[in-house]
Amino acid sequence: DLSGGAARGLSGALLGFEVDIIPHTGLLVHGIEYYFSGGVQREPPGAFSARSNLPVHQSIPLGHTEVPAAVFDEFCFELGRHRFHATSYSLLSNNCNHFTHACAEFLLGGGGIPADILHLPSRVLATPMGQMLRPMLEAMGRPLSLEHG
């Protein structure tokens, strides 16, 4: 939960609907955790959570893949060059959840991550308060585009 619990406490009053968490997602593939933060990252499982002090809230099995590790690594390299590089991060429109979704679609031949995670920013922005908070939310995402570790 990137909000540290604030989403649960404030979302109902501010947005008119409950937001349990502001999720950070990654994907565990071939024994490696892949995620987007300051570019495409790959680490041993749990390293990001331990380093960032963000405990895993939920683990959702998406399926099994037949895509070889080397092919997936090349796919991630290309994503990192073109769409998910350090300066392209946007908390609202190009974040870790978008990366995880693109990877899951590639690995599984469709599907992706749950829609409620992927579309949370658009649900927030569809509210009057979300529109008011948009500049602040966009600014909050900028440090993530430059940080790793």
C-alpha positions as CSV (number, residue, x, y, z in Angstrom):
1,D,0.0,0.0,0.0
2,L,1.8,3.1,-1.3
3,S,-0.5,5.3,0.9
4,G,0.6,3.6,4.2
5,G,-3.0,3.2,5.2
6,A,-4.2,6.7,4.3
7,A,-6.3,5.5,1.3
8,R,-8.5,3.5,3.6
9,G,-9.0,6.2,6.1
10,L,-9.6,9.1,3.7
11,S,-11.0,7.8,0.4
12,G,-14.6,7.5,1.4
13,A,-14.9,11.1,2.6
14,L,-12.8,12.5,-0.3
15,L,-13.9,10.4,-3.2
16,G,-17.3,9.0,-2.3
17,F,-16.0,5.4,-2.5
18,E,-13.7,3.3,-0.5
19,V,-10.1,2.7,-1.7
20,D,-8.5,0.0,0.5
21,I,-4.9,0.5,-0.8
22,I,-2.9,2.3,-3.4
23,P,-1.3,-0.8,-4.9
24,H,2.3,-1.4,-6.1
25,T,2.3,-4.5,-8.3
26,G,5.1,-6.7,-9.5
27,L,5.2,-10.0,-11.3
28,L,7.0,-13.2,-10.1
29,V,8.2,-15.0,-13.2
30,H,10.8,-17.8,-13.4
31,G,11.8,-17.1,-9.8
32,I,12.5,-13.4,-10.4
33,E,10.3,-10.4,-9.4
34,Y,9.8,-7.8,-12.1
35,Y,8.4,-4.4,-11.5
36,F,8.5,-0.8,-12.7
37,S,10.1,1.8,-10.5
38,G,12.7,4.1,-11.9
39,G,12.7,1.9,-15.0
40,V,12.1,-1.9,-15.4
41,Q,13.6,-3.7,-12.5
42,R,14.3,-7.4,-11.8
43,E,15.3,-8.7,-8.4
44,P,15.0,-11.7,-6.1
45,P,11.4,-12.1,-4.8
46,G,10.7,-9.8,-1.8
47,A,13.7,-7.5,-2.3
48,F,11.6,-4.5,-3.2
49,S,9.2,-5.1,-0.4
50,A,12.0,-5.4,2.2
51,R,13.9,-2.4,0.9
52,S,10.9,-0.1,0.6
53,N,9.3,-1.3,3.9
54,L,6.1,-2.0,1.9
55,P,4.7,-5.4,3.0
56,V,3.0,-7.5,0.5
57,H,-0.7,-6.9,0.8
58,Q,-1.9,-9.7,-1.5
59,S,-0.5,-12.2,-3.9
60,I,-2.8,-13.0,-6.9
61,P,-1.9,-16.0,-9.0
62,L,-2.5,-15.1,-12.7
63,G,-1.6,-18.4,-14.3
64,H,1.3,-20.2,-15.8
65,T,3.4,-19.3,-18.8
66,E,5.2,-21.2,-21.5
67,V,7.3,-18.1,-22.4
68,P,11.0,-18.9,-21.8
69,A,12.9,-16.6,-19.3
70,A,15.2,-15.3,-22.0
71,V,12.3,-14.3,-24.2
72,F,10.6,-12.6,-21.3
73,D,13.8,-10.7,-20.4
74,E,14.1,-9.4,-23.9
75,F,10.4,-8.3,-23.8
76,C,11.1,-6.5,-20.6
77,F,14.2,-4.9,-22.0
78,E,12.2,-3.6,-25.0
79,L,9.4,-2.3,-22.7
80,G,12.1,-0.5,-20.6
81,R,13.5,1.2,-23.7
82,H,10.2,2.3,-25.2
83,R,7.4,2.6,-22.7
84,F,8.6,2.0,-19.1
85,H,11.8,3.9,-18.7
86,A,12.8,6.1,-15.8
87,T,11.4,9.3,-17.1
88,S,8.1,7.8,-18.4
89,Y,6.7,7.0,-15.0
90,S,3.3,8.6,-14.2
91,L,1.4,7.7,-11.1
92,L,-1.9,8.1,-13.0
93,S,-1.2,6.8,-16.5
94,N,2.0,4.8,-16.7
95,N,2.8,3.1,-13.4
96,C,3.8,-0.2,-12.0
97,N,0.3,-1.6,-12.5
98,H,0.4,-0.8,-16.2
99,F,3.8,-2.5,-16.5
100,T,2.6,-5.6,-14.6
101,H,-0.5,-5.7,-16.8
102,A,1.5,-5.5,-20.1
103,C,3.8,-8.3,-18.9
104,A,0.9,-10.5,-17.8
105,E,-0.8,-10.1,-21.1
106,F,2.4,-11.1,-22.9
107,L,3.1,-14.1,-20.6
108,L,-0.4,-15.4,-20.7
109,G,-1.5,-14.5,-24.2
110,G,-4.2,-12.1,-22.8
111,G,-5.7,-11.5,-19.5
112,G,-3.6,-9.3,-17.2
113,I,-4.0,-8.0,-13.7
114,P,-7.4,-7.4,-12.1
115,A,-9.3,-4.4,-13.5
116,D,-9.9,-2.9,-10.1
117,I,-6.2,-2.4,-9.7
118,L,-5.5,-1.3,-13.3
119,H,-8.3,1.2,-13.4
120,L,-8.0,2.7,-9.9
121,P,-6.5,6.0,-11.2
122,S,-9.3,6.6,-13.7
123,R,-11.9,5.9,-11.0
124,V,-10.2,8.5,-8.7
125,L,-9.9,11.0,-11.5
126,A,-13.6,10.6,-12.4
127,T,-14.6,12.3,-9.1
128,P,-14.6,16.0,-8.5
129,M,-12.0,15.6,-5.7
130,G,-9.9,13.5,-8.0
131,Q,-9.8,16.3,-10.5
132,M,-8.8,18.7,-7.8
133,L,-6.1,16.4,-6.6
134,R,-4.7,15.6,-10.0
135,P,-1.8,18.0,-10.0
136,M,-0.7,16.8,-6.6
137,L,-1.0,13.2,-7.6
138,E,1.0,13.8,-10.8
139,A,3.7,15.5,-8.7
140,M,3.7,12.6,-6.2
141,G,4.6,10.2,-9.0
142,R,7.7,12.2,-10.2
143,P,10.0,11.0,-7.4
144,L,9.2,7.4,-8.2
145,S,10.3,7.9,-11.8
146,L,13.8,8.7,-10.6
147,E,14.2,6.3,-7.7
148,H,15.4,2.8,-7.4
149,G,16.6,1.5,-4.1
